[in-house]
Amino acid sequence: MSANHTATLEEANAARLPLGYRDQCSALLIPLNKCRKQTLYAPWKCEDERHTYEKCQYDDFIKRTKDLSKQRKAAAAAEE
């Protein structure tokens, strides 16, 4: 899976990231938001930054889903 892209508390506070967005991909969201503000949120701009951030979010979702599946299998095996 991808590497951890978590912003530090100071970086997140400086970028004014809402608490809900301070996850494993928060360090990638900071440059994306800067680009969006500089380009007045033009949808065809900042595609590389957006793709990188969305890929990180997807990879994190897949990792968490696999972890949950392993936990459920372990719990089911423990019940038997």
mmJSON file of the N, C-alpha and C atoms, coordinates in Angstrom:
{"data_MODEL":{"atom_site":{
"group_PDB":["ATOM","ATOM","ATOM","ATOM","ATOM","ATOM","ATOM","ATOM","ATOM","ATOM","ATOM","ATOM","ATOM","ATOM","ATOM","ATOM","ATOM","ATOM","ATOM","ATOM","ATOM","ATOM","ATOM","ATOM","ATOM","ATOM","ATOM","ATOM","ATOM","ATOM","ATOM","ATOM","ATOM","ATOM","ATOM","ATOM","ATOM","ATOM","ATOM","ATOM","ATOM","ATOM","ATOM","ATOM","ATOM","ATOM","ATOM","ATOM","ATOM","ATOM","ATOM","ATOM","ATOM","ATOM","ATOM","ATOM","ATOM","ATOM","ATOM","ATOM","ATOM","ATOM","ATOM","ATOM","ATOM","ATOM","ATOM","ATOM","ATOM","ATOM","ATOM","ATOM","ATOM","ATOM","ATOM","ATOM","ATOM","ATOM","ATOM","ATOM","ATOM","ATOM","ATOM","ATOM","ATOM","ATOM","ATOM","ATOM","ATOM","ATOM","ATOM","ATOM","ATOM","ATOM","ATOM","ATOM","ATOM","ATOM","ATOM","ATOM","ATOM","ATOM","ATOM","ATOM","ATOM","ATOM","ATOM","ATOM","ATOM","ATOM","ATOM","ATOM","ATOM","ATOM","ATOM","ATOM","ATOM","ATOM","ATOM","ATOM","ATOM","ATOM","ATOM","ATOM","ATOM","ATOM","ATOM","ATOM","ATOM","ATOM","ATOM","ATOM","ATOM","ATOM","ATOM","ATOM","ATOM","ATOM","ATOM","ATOM","ATOM","ATOM","ATOM","ATOM","ATOM","ATOM","ATOM","ATOM","ATOM","ATOM","ATOM","ATOM","ATOM","ATOM","ATOM","ATOM","ATOM","ATOM","ATOM","ATOM","ATOM","ATOM","ATOM","ATOM","ATOM","ATOM","ATOM","ATOM","ATOM","ATOM","ATOM","ATOM","ATOM","ATOM","ATOM","ATOM","ATOM","ATOM","ATOM","ATOM","ATOM","ATOM","ATOM","ATOM","ATOM","ATOM","ATOM","ATOM","ATOM","ATOM","ATOM","ATOM","ATOM","ATOM","ATOM","ATOM","ATOM","ATOM","ATOM","ATOM","ATOM","ATOM","ATOM","ATOM","ATOM","ATOM","ATOM","ATOM","ATOM","ATOM","ATOM","ATOM","ATOM","ATOM","ATOM","ATOM","ATOM","ATOM","ATOM","ATOM","ATOM","ATOM","ATOM","ATOM","ATOM","ATOM","ATOM","ATOM","ATOM","ATOM","ATOM","ATOM","ATOM","ATOM","ATOM","ATOM","ATOM","ATOM","ATOM","ATOM"],
"id":[1,2,3,4,5,6,7,8,9,10,11,12,13,14,15,16,17,18,19,20,21,22,23,24,25,26,27,28,29,30,31,32,33,34,35,36,37,38,39,40,41,42,43,44,45,46,47,48,49,50,51,52,53,54,55,56,57,58,59,60,61,62,63,64,65,66,67,68,69,70,71,72,73,74,75,76,77,78,79,80,81,82,83,84,85,86,87,88,89,90,91,92,93,94,95,96,97,98,99,100,101,102,103,104,105,106,107,108,109,110,111,112,113,114,115,116,117,118,119,120,121,122,123,124,125,126,127,128,129,130,131,132,133,134,135,136,137,138,139,140,141,142,143,144,145,146,147,148,149,150,151,152,153,154,155,156,157,158,159,160,161,162,163,164,165,166,167,168,169,170,171,172,173,174,175,176,177,178,179,180,181,182,183,184,185,186,187,188,189,190,191,192,193,194,195,196,197,198,199,200,201,202,203,204,205,206,207,208,209,210,211,212,213,214,215,216,217,218,219,220,221,222,223,224,225,226,227,228,229,230,231,232,233,234,235,236,237,238,239,240],
"type_symbol":["N","C","C","N","C","C","N","C","C","N","C","C","N","C","C","N","C","C","N","C","C","N","C","C","N","C","C","N","C","C","N","C","C","N","C","C","N","C","C","N","C","C","N","C","C","N","C","C","N","C","C","N","C","C","N","C","C","N","C","C","N","C","C","N","C","C","N","C","C","N","C","C","N","C","C","N","C","C","N","C","C","N","C","C","N","C","C","N","C","C","N","C","C","N","C","C","N","C","C","N","C","C","N","C","C","N","C","C","N","C","C","N","C","C","N","C","C","N","C","C","N","C","C","N","C","C","N","C","C","N","C","C","N","C","C","N","C","C","N","C","C","N","C","C","N","C","C","N","C","C","N","C","C","N","C","C","N","C","C","N","C","C","N","C","C","N","C","C","N","C","C","N","C","C","N","C","C","N","C","C","N","C","C","N","C","C","N","C","C","N","C","C","N","C","C","N","C","C","N","C","C","N","C","C","N","C","C","N","C","C","N","C","C","N","C","C","N","C","C","N","C","C","N","C","C","N","C","C","N","C","C","N","C","C","N","C","C","N","C","C"],
"label_atom_id":["N","CA","C","N","CA","C","N","CA","C","N","CA","C","N","CA","C","N","CA","C","N","CA","C","N","CA","C","N","CA","C","N","CA","C","N","CA","C","N","CA","C","N","CA","C","N","CA","C","N","CA","C","N","CA","C","N","CA","C","N","CA","C","N","CA","C","N","CA","C","N","CA","C","N","CA","C","N","CA","C","N","CA","C","N","CA","C","N","CA","C","N","CA","C","N","CA","C","N","CA","C","N","CA","C","N","CA","C","N","CA","C","N","CA","C","N","CA","C","N","CA","C","N","CA","C","N","CA","C","N","CA","C","N","CA","C","N","CA","C","N","CA","C","N","CA","C","N","CA","C","N","CA","C","N","CA","C","N","CA","C","N","CA","C","N","CA","C","N","CA","C","N","CA","C","N","CA","C","N","CA","C","N","CA","C","N","CA","C","N","CA","C","N","CA","C","N","CA","C","N","CA","C","N","CA","C","N","CA","C","N","CA","C","N","CA","C","N","CA","C","N","CA","C","N","CA","C","N","CA","C","N","CA","C","N","CA","C","N","CA","C","N","CA","C","N","CA","C","N","CA","C","N","CA","C","N","CA","C","N","CA","C","N","CA","C","N","CA","C","N","CA","C","N","CA","C","N","CA","C"],
"label_alt_id":[null,null,null,null,null,null,null,null,null,null,null,null,null,null,null,null,null,null,null,null,null,null,null,null,null,null,null,null,null,null,null,null,null,null,null,null,null,null,null,null,null,null,null,null,null,null,null,null,null,null,null,null,null,null,null,null,null,null,null,null,null,null,null,null,null,null,null,null,null,null,null,null,null,null,null,null,null,null,null,null,null,null,null,null,null,null,null,null,null,null,null,null,null,null,null,null,null,null,null,null,null,null,null,null,null,null,null,null,null,null,null,null,null,null,null,null,null,null,null,null,null,null,null,null,null,null,null,null,null,null,null,null,null,null,null,null,null,null,null,null,null,null,null,null,null,null,null,null,null,null,null,null,null,null,null,null,null,null,null,null,null,null,null,null,null,null,null,null,null,null,null,null,null,null,null,null,null,null,null,null,null,null,null,null,null,null,null,null,null,null,null,null,null,null,null,null,null,null,null,null,null,null,null,null,null,null,null,null,null,null,null,null,null,null,null,null,null,null,null,null,null,null,null,null,null,null,null,null,null,null,null,null,null,null,null,null,null,null,null,null],
"label_comp_id":["MET","MET","MET","SER","SER","SER","ALA","ALA","ALA","ASN","ASN","ASN","HIS","HIS","HIS","THR","THR","THR","ALA","ALA","ALA","THR","THR","THR","LEU","LEU","LEU","GLU","GLU","GLU","GLU","GLU","GLU","ALA","ALA","ALA","ASN","ASN","ASN","ALA","ALA","ALA","ALA","ALA","ALA","ARG","ARG","ARG","LEU","LEU","LEU","PRO","PRO","PRO","LEU","LEU","LEU","GLY","GLY","GLY","TYR","TYR","TYR","ARG","ARG","ARG","ASP","ASP","ASP","GLN","GLN","GLN","CYS","CYS","CYS","SER","SER","SER","ALA","ALA","ALA","LEU","LEU","LEU","LEU","LEU","LEU","ILE","ILE","ILE","PRO","PRO","PRO","LEU","LEU","LEU","ASN","ASN","ASN","LYS","LYS","LYS","CYS","CYS","CYS","ARG","ARG","ARG","LYS","LYS","LYS","GLN","GLN","GLN","THR","THR","THR","LEU","LEU","LEU","TYR","TYR","TYR","ALA","ALA","ALA","PRO","PRO","PRO","TRP","TRP","TRP","LYS","LYS","LYS","CYS","CYS","CYS","GLU","GLU","GLU","ASP","ASP","ASP","GLU","GLU","GLU","ARG","ARG","ARG","HIS","HIS","HIS","THR","THR","THR","TYR","TYR","TYR","GLU","GLU","GLU","LYS","LYS","LYS","CYS","CYS","CYS","GLN","GLN","GLN","TYR","TYR","TYR","ASP","ASP","ASP","ASP","ASP","ASP","PHE","PHE","PHE","ILE","ILE","ILE","LYS","LYS","LYS","ARG","ARG","ARG","THR","THR","THR","LYS","LYS","LYS","ASP","ASP","ASP","LEU","LEU","LEU","SER","SER","SER","LYS","LYS","LYS","GLN","GLN","GLN","ARG","ARG","ARG","LYS","LYS","LYS","ALA","ALA","ALA","ALA","ALA","ALA","ALA","ALA","ALA","ALA","ALA","ALA","ALA","ALA","ALA","GLU","GLU","GLU","GLU","GLU","GLU"],
"label_asym_id":["A","A","A","A","A","A","A","A","A","A","A","A","A","A","A","A","A","A","A","A","A","A","A","A","A","A","A","A","A","A","A","A","A","A","A","A","A","A","A","A","A","A","A","A","A","A","A","A","A","A","A","A","A","A","A","A","A","A","A","A","A","A","A","A","A","A","A","A","A","A","A","A","A","A","A","A","A","A","A","A","A","A","A","A","A","A","A","A","A","A","A","A","A","A","A","A","A","A","A","A","A","A","A","A","A","A","A","A","A","A","A","A","A","A","A","A","A","A","A","A","A","A","A","A","A","A","A","A","A","A","A","A","A","A","A","A","A","A","A","A","A","A","A","A","A","A","A","A","A","A","A","A","A","A","A","A","A","A","A","A","A","A","A","A","A","A","A","A","A","A","A","A","A","A","A","A","A","A","A","A","A","A","A","A","A","A","A","A","A","A","A","A","A","A","A","A","A","A","A","A","A","A","A","A","A","A","A","A","A","A","A","A","A","A","A","A","A","A","A","A","A","A","A","A","A","A","A","A","A","A","A","A","A","A","A","A","A","A","A","A"],
"label_entity_id":["1","1","1","1","1","1","1","1","1","1","1","1","1","1","1","1","1","1","1","1","1","1","1","1","1","1","1","1","1","1","1","1","1","1","1","1","1","1","1","1","1","1","1","1","1","1","1","1","1","1","1","1","1","1","1","1","1","1","1","1","1","1","1","1","1","1","1","1","1","1","1","1","1","1","1","1","1","1","1","1","1","1","1","1","1","1","1","1","1","1","1","1","1","1","1","1","1","1","1","1","1","1","1","1","1","1","1","1","1","1","1","1","1","1","1","1","1","1","1","1","1","1","1","1","1","1","1","1","1","1","1","1","1","1","1","1","1","1","1","1","1","1","1","1","1","1","1","1","1","1","1","1","1","1","1","1","1","1","1","1","1","1","1","1","1","1","1","1","1","1","1","1","1","1","1","1","1","1","1","1","1","1","1","1","1","1","1","1","1","1","1","1","1","1","1","1","1","1","1","1","1","1","1","1","1","1","1","1","1","1","1","1","1","1","1","1","1","1","1","1","1","1","1","1","1","1","1","1","1","1","1","1","1","1","1","1","1","1","1","1"],
"label_seq_id":[1,1,1,2,2,2,3,3,3,4,4,4,5,5,5,6,6,6,7,7,7,8,8,8,9,9,9,10,10,10,11,11,11,12,12,12,13,13,13,14,14,14,15,15,15,16,16,16,17,17,17,18,18,18,19,19,19,20,20,20,21,21,21,22,22,22,23,23,23,24,24,24,25,25,25,26,26,26,27,27,27,28,28,28,29,29,29,30,30,30,31,31,31,32,32,32,33,33,33,34,34,34,35,35,35,36,36,36,37,37,37,38,38,38,39,39,39,40,40,40,41,41,41,42,42,42,43,43,43,44,44,44,45,45,45,46,46,46,47,47,47,48,48,48,49,49,49,50,50,50,51,51,51,52,52,52,53,53,53,54,54,54,55,55,55,56,56,56,57,57,57,58,58,58,59,59,59,60,60,60,61,61,61,62,62,62,63,63,63,64,64,64,65,65,65,66,66,66,67,67,67,68,68,68,69,69,69,70,70,70,71,71,71,72,72,72,73,73,73,74,74,74,75,75,75,76,76,76,77,77,77,78,78,78,79,79,79,80,80,80],
"pdbx_PDB_ins_code":[null,null,null,null,null,null,null,null,null,null,null,null,null,null,null,null,null,null,null,null,null,null,null,null,null,null,null,null,null,null,null,null,null,null,null,null,null,null,null,null,null,null,null,null,null,null,null,null,null,null,null,null,null,null,null,null,null,null,null,null,null,null,null,null,null,null,null,null,null,null,null,null,null,null,null,null,null,null,null,null,null,null,null,null,null,null,null,null,null,null,null,null,null,null,null,null,null,null,null,null,null,null,null,null,null,null,null,null,null,null,null,null,null,null,null,null,null,null,null,null,null,null,null,null,null,null,null,null,null,null,null,null,null,null,null,null,null,null,null,null,null,null,null,null,null,null,null,null,null,null,null,null,null,null,null,null,null,null,null,null,null,null,null,null,null,null,null,null,null,null,null,null,null,null,null,null,null,null,null,null,null,null,null,null,null,null,null,null,null,null,null,null,null,null,null,null,null,null,null,null,null,null,null,null,null,null,null,null,null,null,null,null,null,null,null,null,null,null,null,null,null,null,null,null,null,null,null,null,null,null,null,null,null,null,null,null,null,null,null,null],
"Cartn_x":[0.827,0.0,0.872,0.232,0.97,1.516,2.46,3.078,2.113,2.426,1.617,1.84,0.77,0.848,0.129,0.378,-0.3,0.452,-0.281,0.308,0.463,1.455,1.625,0.511,0.362,-0.666,-0.443,0.812,1.136,0.786,1.106,0.795,-0.718,-1.442,-2.899,-3.527,-3.034,-3.564,-3.25,-2.028,-1.64,-2.489,-2.829,-3.646,-5.139,-5.464,-6.856,-7.708,-7.142,-7.885,-8.942,-10.166,-11.188,-10.796,-11.256,-10.886,-11.233,-12.318,-12.746,-11.819,-10.955,-10.039,-8.621,-8.4,-7.062,-6.871,-6.695,-6.557,-5.206,-5.103,-3.845,-3.368,-4.232,-3.879,-3.881,-3.871,-4.005,-2.849,-1.652,-0.519,-0.694,-1.473,-1.734,-2.873,-3.726,-4.853,-4.396,-3.346,-2.871,-2.461,-1.575,-1.244,-2.424,-3.329,-4.521,-5.386,-5.601,-6.408,-5.736,-4.405,-3.689,-3.892,-3.737,-3.919,-5.344,-6.313,-7.715,-7.967,-7.417,-7.62,-6.938,-5.744,-5.005,-5.689,-6.403,-7.043,-8.548,-8.999,-10.416,-11.318,-10.84,-11.594,-12.01,-11.212,-11.497,-11.381,-12.432,-12.428,-11.363,-10.881,-9.883,-8.449,-8.309,-6.986,-6.714,-5.491,-5.075,-5.419,-5.473,-5.854,-4.839,-3.554,-2.539,-2.668,-2.83,-2.969,-4.23,-5.311,-6.585,-6.492,-5.881,-5.747,-4.897,-3.804,-2.935,-3.68,-4.434,-5.199,-6.284,-7.02,-8.092,-7.543,-6.383,-5.748,-5.351,-4.824,-4.466,-5.708,-6.797,-8.041,-8.539,-8.461,-8.902,-8.041,-6.718,-5.807,-6.053,-6.297,-6.573,-7.883,-8.882,-10.162,-9.976,-9.237,-8.998,-8.248,-7.256,-6.483,-7.384,-8.218,-9.103,-10.133,-10.616,-11.567,-10.929,-9.698,-8.999,-8.736,-8.34,-8.105,-9.381,-10.504,-11.778,-12.16,-11.936,-12.234,-11.392,-10.119,-9.251,-9.742,-10.159,-10.661,-11.92,-12.813,-14.05,-13.756,-12.833,-12.462,-11.838,-10.991,-10.358,-11.397,-12.373,-13.419,-14.298,-14.587,-15.397,-14.648,-13.361,-12.549,-12.433,-12.405,-12.302,-13.605,-14.73,-16.023,-16.201,-15.526,-15.714,-15.005],
"Cartn_y":[-1.186,0.0,1.251,2.382,3.64,4.029,4.936,5.401,6.319,6.544,7.41,8.864,9.584,10.982,11.882,11.671,12.432,13.733,14.83,16.121,16.224,16.978,17.202,18.121,18.184,19.041,20.499,20.93,22.31,22.598,21.653,21.832,21.889,20.994,20.962,22.246,22.719,23.97,25.155,25.207,26.309,26.325,25.134,25.035,25.13,25.198,25.294,24.131,22.923,21.731,21.405,21.143,20.71,19.363,19.091,17.86,16.613,16.638,15.484,15.127,16.043,15.792,15.518,15.43,15.167,13.663,13.019,11.569,11.187,9.973,9.461,10.213,10.95,11.64,13.157,13.635,15.073,15.885,15.317,16.052,16.283,15.445,15.629,16.622,16.796,17.721,19.174,19.439,20.816,21.445,20.801,21.413,21.441,20.467,20.474,21.691,21.963,23.135,24.438,24.511,25.712,25.929,24.847,24.942,25.363,24.79,25.145,26.627,27.147,28.567,29.461,29.073,29.874,29.891,28.823,28.724,28.97,29.494,29.813,28.6,27.434,26.179,25.758,26.098,25.654,24.13,23.43,21.973,21.291,21.931,21.308,21.581,22.378,22.661,21.699,21.586,20.805,19.318,18.806,17.417,16.452,16.755,15.86,15.774,16.93,16.954,16.223,16.451,15.808,14.297,13.859,12.426,11.764,12.413,11.864,11.744,12.769,12.746,11.667,11.588,10.6,9.177,8.964,7.64,7.26,8.192,7.937,7.566,8.297,7.994,6.59,6.234,4.914,3.819,3.998,3.002,2.829,3.918,3.846,3.102,3.336,2.634,1.135,0.753,-0.663,-1.307,-0.62,-1.148,-1.354,-0.37,-0.493,-1.61,-1.785,-2.845,-4.212,-4.378,-5.651,-5.924,-4.897,-5.06,-5.486,-4.879,-5.229,-6.663,-7.074,-8.446,-9.439,-9.126,-10.0,-10.077,-8.945,-8.932,-9.774,-9.673,-10.457,-11.941,-12.325,-13.737,-14.248,-13.439,-13.85,-13.993,-13.09,-13.165,-14.389,-14.703,-15.88,-17.155,-17.177,-18.346,-18.51,-17.415,-17.472,-17.991,-17.744,-18.195,-19.695,-20.276,-21.708,-22.58],
"Cartn_z":[0.0,0.0,0.0,-0.042,-0.108,1.259,1.23,2.465,3.213,4.462,5.302,4.9,4.622,4.189,5.188,6.463,7.501,7.782,7.778,8.112,9.628,10.048,11.482,11.978,13.274,13.867,13.486,13.484,13.125,11.662,10.765,9.343,9.131,9.788,9.642,10.187,11.313,11.878,10.975,10.439,9.558,8.287,7.785,6.571,6.881,8.175,8.63,8.119,8.199,7.794,8.84,8.41,9.366,9.981,11.169,11.864,11.059,10.344,9.562,8.416,8.028,6.915,7.374,8.661,9.201,9.335,8.197,8.16,7.579,7.073,6.544,5.311,4.659,3.416,3.571,4.78,5.019,4.434,4.38,3.814,2.319,1.657,0.227,-0.015,0.973,0.832,0.91,1.658,1.835,0.503,-0.303,-1.597,-2.569,-2.457,-3.311,-2.999,-1.724,-1.354,-1.762,-1.645,-2.095,-3.586,-4.352,-5.798,-6.133,-5.452,-5.701,-5.451,-4.368,-4.061,-5.091,-5.538,-6.516,-7.875,-8.209,-9.52,-9.451,-8.304,-8.106,-8.33,-7.872,-7.912,-9.315,-10.317,-11.68,-11.723,-12.169,-12.094,-12.954,-13.993,-14.863,-14.403,-13.361,-12.805,-11.661,-11.246,-10.069,-10.2,-11.421,-11.613,-11.007,-11.119,-10.558,-9.042,-8.398,-6.948,-6.503,-7.235,-6.89,-7.07,-8.173,-8.422,-7.334,-6.956,-5.918,-4.596,-4.236,-2.99,-3.03,-4.125,-4.226,-4.239,-4.86,-4.863,-3.441,-2.694,-1.298,-0.489,-0.682,0.01,-0.344,-1.611,-2.064,-1.45,-1.499,-0.928,0.567,1.269,2.698,2.954,2.132,2.267,2.067,1.037,0.762,1.93,2.464,3.595,4.806,5.122,6.267,6.064,4.833,4.531,4.727,4.256,4.44,5.915,6.658,8.098,8.815,8.462,9.083,8.751,7.513,7.114,7.915,8.11,8.914,10.354,10.909,12.284,12.419,11.441,11.481,11.373,10.49,10.358,11.642,12.276,13.527,14.63,14.681,15.691,15.463,14.206,13.897,14.247,13.995,14.334,15.847,16.579,18.03,18.656,18.008,18.53,18.361,17.395,17.11,18.063],
"occupancy":[1.0,1.0,1.0,1.0,1.0,1.0,1.0,1.0,1.0,1.0,1.0,1.0,1.0,1.0,1.0,1.0,1.0,1.0,1.0,1.0,1.0,1.0,1.0,1.0,1.0,1.0,1.0,1.0,1.0,1.0,1.0,1.0,1.0,1.0,1.0,1.0,1.0,1.0,1.0,1.0,1.0,1.0,1.0,1.0,1.0,1.0,1.0,1.0,1.0,1.0,1.0,1.0,1.0,1.0,1.0,1.0,1.0,1.0,1.0,1.0,1.0,1.0,1.0,1.0,1.0,1.0,1.0,1.0,1.0,1.0,1.0,1.0,1.0,1.0,1.0,1.0,1.0,1.0,1.0,1.0,1.0,1.0,1.0,1.0,1.0,1.0,1.0,1.0,1.0,1.0,1.0,1.0,1.0,1.0,1.0,1.0,1.0,1.0,1.0,1.0,1.0,1.0,1.0,1.0,1.0,1.0,1.0,1.0,1.0,1.0,1.0,1.0,1.0,1.0,1.0,1.0,1.0,1.0,1.0,1.0,1.0,1.0,1.0,1.0,1.0,1.0,1.0,1.0,1.0,1.0,1.0,1.0,1.0,1.0,1.0,1.0,1.0,1.0,1.0,1.0,1.0,1.0,1.0,1.0,1.0,1.0,1.0,1.0,1.0,1.0,1.0,1.0,1.0,1.0,1.0,1.0,1.0,1.0,1.0,1.0,1.0,1.0,1.0,1.0,1.0,1.0,1.0,1.0,1.0,1.0,1.0,1.0,1.0,1.0,1.0,1.0,1.0,1.0,1.0,1.0,1.0,1.0,1.0,1.0,1.0,1.0,1.0,1.0,1.0,1.0,1.0,1.0,1.0,1.0,1.0,1.0,1.0,1.0,1.0,1.0,1.0,1.0,1.0,1.0,1.0,1.0,1.0,1.0,1.0,1.0,1.0,1.0,1.0,1.0,1.0,1.0,1.0,1.0,1.0,1.0,1.0,1.0,1.0,1.0,1.0,1.0,1.0,1.0,1.0,1.0,1.0,1.0,1.0,1.0,1.0,1.0,1.0,1.0,1.0,1.0],
"B_iso_or_equiv":[0.0,0.0,0.0,0.0,0.0,0.0,0.0,0.0,0.0,0.0,0.0,0.0,0.0,0.0,0.0,0.0,0.0,0.0,0.0,0.0,0.0,0.0,0.0,0.0,0.0,0.0,0.0,0.0,0.0,0.0,0.0,0.0,0.0,0.0,0.0,0.0,0.0,0.0,0.0,0.0,0.0,0.0,0.0,0.0,0.0,0.0,0.0,0.0,0.0,0.0,0.0,0.0,0.0,0.0,0.0,0.0,0.0,0.0,0.0,0.0,0.0,0.0,0.0,0.0,0.0,0.0,0.0,0.0,0.0,0.0,0.0,0.0,0.0,0.0,0.0,0.0,0.0,0.0,0.0,0.0,0.0,0.0,0.0,0.0,0.0,0.0,0.0,0.0,0.0,0.0,0.0,0.0,0.0,0.0,0.0,0.0,0.0,0.0,0.0,0.0,0.0,0.0,0.0,0.0,0.0,0.0,0.0,0.0,0.0,0.0,0.0,0.0,0.0,0.0,0.0,0.0,0.0,0.0,0.0,0.0,0.0,0.0,0.0,0.0,0.0,0.0,0.0,0.0,0.0,0.0,0.0,0.0,0.0,0.0,0.0,0.0,0.0,0.0,0.0,0.0,0.0,0.0,0.0,0.0,0.0,0.0,0.0,0.0,0.0,0.0,0.0,0.0,0.0,0.0,0.0,0.0,0.0,0.0,0.0,0.0,0.0,0.0,0.0,0.0,0.0,0.0,0.0,0.0,0.0,0.0,0.0,0.0,0.0,0.0,0.0,0.0,0.0,0.0,0.0,0.0,0.0,0.0,0.0,0.0,0.0,0.0,0.0,0.0,0.0,0.0,0.0,0.0,0.0,0.0,0.0,0.0,0.0,0.0,0.0,0.0,0.0,0.0,0.0,0.0,0.0,0.0,0.0,0.0,0.0,0.0,0.0,0.0,0.0,0.0,0.0,0.0,0.0,0.0,0.0,0.0,0.0,0.0,0.0,0.0,0.0,0.0,0.0,0.0,0.0,0.0,0.0,0.0,0.0,0.0,0.0,0.0,0.0,0.0,0.0,0.0],
"pdbx_formal_charge":[null,null,null,null,null,null,null,null,null,null,null,null,null,null,null,null,null,null,null,null,null,null,null,null,null,null,null,null,null,null,null,null,null,null,null,null,null,null,null,null,null,null,null,null,null,null,null,null,null,null,null,null,null,null,null,null,null,null,null,null,null,null,null,null,null,null,null,null,null,null,null,null,null,null,null,null,null,null,null,null,null,null,null,null,null,null,null,null,null,null,null,null,null,null,null,null,null,null,null,null,null,null,null,null,null,null,null,null,null,null,null,null,null,null,null,null,null,null,null,null,null,null,null,null,null,null,null,null,null,null,null,null,null,null,null,null,null,null,null,null,null,null,null,null,null,null,null,null,null,null,null,null,null,null,null,null,null,null,null,null,null,null,null,null,null,null,null,null,null,null,null,null,null,null,null,null,null,null,null,null,null,null,null,null,null,null,null,null,null,null,null,null,null,null,null,null,null,null,null,null,null,null,null,null,null,null,null,null,null,null,null,null,null,null,null,null,null,null,null,null,null,null,null,null,null,null,null,null,null,null,null,null,null,null,null,null,null,null,null,null],
"auth_seq_id":[1,1,1,2,2,2,3,3,3,4,4,4,5,5,5,6,6,6,7,7,7,8,8,8,9,9,9,10,10,10,11,11,11,12,12,12,13,13,13,14,14,14,15,15,15,16,16,16,17,17,17,18,18,18,19,19,19,20,20,20,21,21,21,22,22,22,23,23,23,24,24,24,25,25,25,26,26,26,27,27,27,28,28,28,29,29,29,30,30,30,31,31,31,32,32,32,33,33,33,34,34,34,35,35,35,36,36,36,37,37,37,38,38,38,39,39,39,40,40,40,41,41,41,42,42,42,43,43,43,44,44,44,45,45,45,46,46,46,47,47,47,48,48,48,49,49,49,50,50,50,51,51,51,52,52,52,53,53,53,54,54,54,55,55,55,56,56,56,57,57,57,58,58,58,59,59,59,60,60,60,61,61,61,62,62,62,63,63,63,64,64,64,65,65,65,66,66,66,67,67,67,68,68,68,69,69,69,70,70,70,71,71,71,72,72,72,73,73,73,74,74,74,75,75,75,76,76,76,77,77,77,78,78,78,79,79,79,80,80,80],
"auth_comp_id":["MET","MET","MET","SER","SER","SER","ALA","ALA","ALA","ASN","ASN","ASN","HIS","HIS","HIS","THR","THR","THR","ALA","ALA","ALA","THR","THR","THR","LEU","LEU","LEU","GLU","GLU","GLU","GLU","GLU","GLU","ALA","ALA","ALA","ASN","ASN","ASN","ALA","ALA","ALA","ALA","ALA","ALA","ARG","ARG","ARG","LEU","LEU","LEU","PRO","PRO","PRO","LEU","LEU","LEU","GLY","GLY","GLY","TYR","TYR","TYR","ARG","ARG","ARG","ASP","ASP","ASP","GLN","GLN","GLN","CYS","CYS","CYS","SER","SER","SER","ALA","ALA","ALA","LEU","LEU","LEU","LEU","LEU","LEU","ILE","ILE","ILE","PRO","PRO","PRO","LEU","LEU","LEU","ASN","ASN","ASN","LYS","LYS","LYS","CYS","CYS","CYS","ARG","ARG","ARG","LYS","LYS","LYS","GLN","GLN","GLN","THR","THR","THR","LEU","LEU","LEU","TYR","TYR","TYR","ALA","ALA","ALA","PRO","PRO","PRO","TRP","TRP","TRP","LYS","LYS","LYS","CYS","CYS","CYS","GLU","GLU","GLU","ASP","ASP","ASP","GLU","GLU","GLU","ARG","ARG","ARG","HIS","HIS","HIS","THR","THR","THR","TYR","TYR","TYR","GLU","GLU","GLU","LYS","LYS","LYS","CYS","CYS","CYS","GLN","GLN","GLN","TYR","TYR","TYR","ASP","ASP","ASP","ASP","ASP","ASP","PHE","PHE","PHE","ILE","ILE","ILE","LYS","LYS","LYS","ARG","ARG","ARG","THR","THR","THR","LYS","LYS","LYS","ASP","ASP","ASP","LEU","LEU","LEU","SER","SER","SER","LYS","LYS","LYS","GLN","GLN","GLN","ARG","ARG","ARG","LYS","LYS","LYS","ALA","ALA","ALA","ALA","ALA","ALA","ALA","ALA","ALA","ALA","ALA","ALA","ALA","ALA","ALA","GLU","GLU","GLU","GLU","GLU","GLU"],
"auth_asym_id":["A","A","A","A","A","A","A","A","A","A","A","A","A","A","A","A","A","A","A","A","A","A","A","A","A","A","A","A","A","A","A","A","A","A","A","A","A","A","A","A","A","A","A","A","A","A","A","A","A","A","A","A","A","A","A","A","A","A","A","A","A","A","A","A","A","A","A","A","A","A","A","A","A","A","A","A","A","A","A","A","A","A","A","A","A","A","A","A","A","A","A","A","A","A","A","A","A","A","A","A","A","A","A","A","A","A","A","A","A","A","A","A","A","A","A","A","A","A","A","A","A","A","A","A","A","A","A","A","A","A","A","A","A","A","A","A","A","A","A","A","A","A","A","A","A","A","A","A","A","A","A","A","A","A","A","A","A","A","A","A","A","A","A","A","A","A","A","A","A","A","A","A","A","A","A","A","A","A","A","A","A","A","A","A","A","A","A","A","A","A","A","A","A","A","A","A","A","A","A","A","A","A","A","A","A","A","A","A","A","A","A","A","A","A","A","A","A","A","A","A","A","A","A","A","A","A","A","A","A","A","A","A","A","A","A","A","A","A","A","A"],
"auth_atom_id":["N","CA","C","N","CA","C","N","CA","C","N","CA","C","N","CA","C","N","CA","C","N","CA","C","N","CA","C","N","CA","C","N","CA","C","N","CA","C","N","CA","C","N","CA","C","N","CA","C","N","CA","C","N","CA","C","N","CA","C","N","CA","C","N","CA","C","N","CA","C","N","CA","C","N","CA","C","N","CA","C","N","CA","C","N","CA","C","N","CA","C","N","CA","C","N","CA","C","N","CA","C","N","CA","C","N","CA","C","N","CA","C","N","CA","C","N","CA","C","N","CA","C","N","CA","C","N","CA","C","N","CA","C","N","CA","C","N","CA","C","N","CA","C","N","CA","C","N","CA","C","N","CA","C","N","CA","C","N","CA","C","N","CA","C","N","CA","C","N","CA","C","N","CA","C","N","CA","C","N","CA","C","N","CA","C","N","CA","C","N","CA","C","N","CA","C","N","CA","C","N","CA","C","N","CA","C","N","CA","C","N","CA","C","N","CA","C","N","CA","C","N","CA","C","N","CA","C","N","CA","C","N","CA","C","N","CA","C","N","CA","C","N","CA","C","N","CA","C","N","CA","C","N","CA","C","N","CA","C","N","CA","C","N","CA","C","N","CA","C","N","CA","C","N","CA","C","N","CA","C"],
"pdbx_PDB_model_num":[1,1,1,1,1,1,1,1,1,1,1,1,1,1,1,1,1,1,1,1,1,1,1,1,1,1,1,1,1,1,1,1,1,1,1,1,1,1,1,1,1,1,1,1,1,1,1,1,1,1,1,1,1,1,1,1,1,1,1,1,1,1,1,1,1,1,1,1,1,1,1,1,1,1,1,1,1,1,1,1,1,1,1,1,1,1,1,1,1,1,1,1,1,1,1,1,1,1,1,1,1,1,1,1,1,1,1,1,1,1,1,1,1,1,1,1,1,1,1,1,1,1,1,1,1,1,1,1,1,1,1,1,1,1,1,1,1,1,1,1,1,1,1,1,1,1,1,1,1,1,1,1,1,1,1,1,1,1,1,1,1,1,1,1,1,1,1,1,1,1,1,1,1,1,1,1,1,1,1,1,1,1,1,1,1,1,1,1,1,1,1,1,1,1,1,1,1,1,1,1,1,1,1,1,1,1,1,1,1,1,1,1,1,1,1,1,1,1,1,1,1,1,1,1,1,1,1,1,1,1,1,1,1,1,1,1,1,1,1,1]
}}}
